[in-house]
Amino acid sequence: MDYHRQFRQAAIAQGIPADEIDTFAGFLRFAIWTRTHGEGTPVGQRGGLPRLPAGTAWPLSEDGEPLPFVASFDCAALPRVDDLPLPTDGTLLFFLHHEDAHETYDVTAEQGHARVLHVPAGVETVTAEVPEYSDMTFSNMELEFVTRAYDLYASVTADLPDWLDESGPEQHLGRHLTHLPQLRALAGKLWPENGTPEVMLGGHSMHIGELATDAIHTTPETRIADERLSAAAPDGWAAGLEEETLRVMSEWVPLAQFVPEDVYIGRFLIRRDDLAAGRYDRAMSYTAFTE
């Protein structure tokens, strides 16, 4: 479904100028929210044991330890949303040891503690057996390696960057949106939020509360933008961070985001061209600690 077209038509019907609608639509993304309750057919599973191709071993970290299973999704059952070319069949599976990933403090090293798998349709799969794992897998002893399995149900939600709010549109990259409150209200009315997601596919990156500039929060995209600008102009890059962040946002999309533990955020981002080409092994983990 073309949700952007639906939004534009509704905004035009309210008499909002086309140029403002187009500008706002550039920030508007649509996310698939999955929760443990909902209507219709389940689209995935949170926790429990994954179904892996017959004969495939449980994914291991670079240290040779089994990676905790987060969730899996039946791609054919997921709703289709704008600008998120997920596979149309098969299963996506996510594995992450959030503590080990974060404690590397290095994006490259972090990838050794995270894995995204796509199992094509038609491949024989079996429910994986519980692998041998250490009782010290997590420093938080209340966490279990294999958690209870829950079915996940999907809905589509409009998603905007947190820094685009009614308090000061003049601060945000020079975009003066006179009808910003009306545009935000319309998006919320057409695609209302309902609680919080277990796993969110697409949308905008969750942030940790820290500000990268006076107007935008720290996200994986600001980190990528920071690295690019620092390499190109180490003595004078700060003024262009917001603009460069927008360029990064046009190139990358959050594939999956979730909360593995109250003080952590698990995030897998992938370049849009890699997603479109089915190169899921190139998804990047950006685990965050929120305290």
JOTA-V553685 format. One line per field, one symbol per residue. ss: DSSP state (~ for helix, > for strand, _ for the rest). A space follows every 10 residues. Layout:
ss->???
This chain:
ss->__~~~~~~~~ ~~~____~~~ ~~~~~___>> >>>>>_____ ___>>>____ >>>______> _____>__>> >>>>~~~___ __________ >>>>>>_~~~ ~~~___~~~~ ~~~>>>>>>_ ____>>>___ __________ _________> >>>>>>>>>_ ________~~ ~________~ ~~~~~~~~~~ ________>> >>________ >_____>__~ ~~~~~~~~~~ ~~_____~~~ ~~~~~~~~~~ ~>>>>>>>__ ___>>>>>>> >~~~~~___~ ~~_>>__>>_ _
